[in-house]
Amino acid sequence: MSTSITALPPLDEIAVVEEMSGRHGSNRSTGKCQLSADTDQEAVLAWLARYADSPNTLANGRREAERLLLWSLTERRKPLSSLTHEDLLVYRRFLANPQPADRWVMAPGRKPGRRDPRWRPFAGPLSEASIRQSMVVLNSMMSWLVEAGYLRGNPLSLSRTRRKAPPPRVVRFLEADLWEAVCQTILALPQETPRQRAVYARARWLFSLMFLGGLRISEVVSNGMGDFFMRSDPKTGDQRWWLQATGKGDKERLIPATAELMVELMNYRRSLELNDLPQPAEPSPLIFPVAWRRSTHPAPAWPEPLTRSAIHGILKQIFALAADQWRRNGRGDAQAARLEAASAHWLRHTAGSNLSNQIDLKHVRDTLGHVSIATTSIYVHGEDDARHDAVSSAHRMSWDTVGNSPKT
């Protein structure tokens, strides 16, 4: 691999000359190695292989390892297994300002595919929080390579230990007026052509699903409409709809499908020319491509689920439109910037904040799929039917009232 490259290859396609392969890295262990890996690239791929069943962790680990390996080869001109503590300090500063930008930073606009020559490892400088997270991931990788006998030592282990941080405070959520602006933006989407109506229907359903269900973006991708089901209360006979979602760590949880959510589901399915309600185990995705219609797929031939990046793009487009409208209304750039920064995780935090202000925290925990209310608390299991009623009464989109709330 030439050190003068500008187009950076994917991790598993990096080709390097012998002296840069890591076979003779200065930090290579001389003891017994438990890996068959002989090069830095092979060792990193062995570390990543441990996360094959956890797509989110795999994607995050691959991104950070790929960035470091490419930086080591192109900027430091040494193999990863020769990096020192001082090198990693330089890399930390590099994350805050990846230079040269033409090699490392993508041009503004639509993100190209990973193998597109316009692709770059960064969209821009990382925030301090993102830098810390990057170093945490790399520290985990280095520690594992030491434990496996591939590296002699972890150069990141010398980093100074920070004092115990105060309890985290959620700041990445949308306040009521910003959330209202997002809903207004969706309702204002044009609906003159069939495609515009499809874009509107999909955006409204996606935001309803993620807000009312508190879903992660990975859960929108990995679950389907056939995961909705109805269950009767054995005591009262009342029937309630649920979404059985497989989430983080392959853990399953029951998400209350409120009456409002079910109405939105039926409206979205009608826009696709489908029956109002999905059949049990129906293999249809939760979110469809804009161009899909039952009339053009009478079998039906169900589409593949949209990718994480596609869902992310839909969300970011709505947030960007809301930010633009916020600025046009002269309501302040700082809050518009929060709208631009919002993502799927902000949407989940917004749902959690809305719920936690109104109902028992154990219901919030069970609905969002958290392990516990706090790290020191014991497991407290909410009764499912009581949780359904509590969520239904307190957690709403209220599309009909958007734009009618009093302005402050």
ABEGO torsion letter per residue (X at the ends): XBAABABBBBAAABBBBAAAAGAABAABBABBBABABABAAAAAAAAAAAAAABAAAAAAAAAAAAAAAAAAAAAAGBBAAABBAAAAAAAAAAAABBOBAAAABBBBEBBBBAABAABBABAEBBBAAAAAAAAAAAAAAAAAAAAAGABABBAAAABBBBBBBBBBBBABBBBAAAAAAAAAAAAABBAABAAAAAAAAAAAAAAAAAAAAGBBAAAAAABBAAABBBBBBAAAGBBBBBBBBBBBGGBBBBBBBBAAAAAAAAAAAAAAGBBABBBBGBABBABBBAABBAAABAOBBBBBBBBAAAAAAAAAAAAAAAAAAAAAAGAEAAAAAAAAABBAAAAAAAAAAAAAAABBAAAAAAAAGBABABAABBBBBBBAAAAAAAAAAABBAGAAABGABBBX
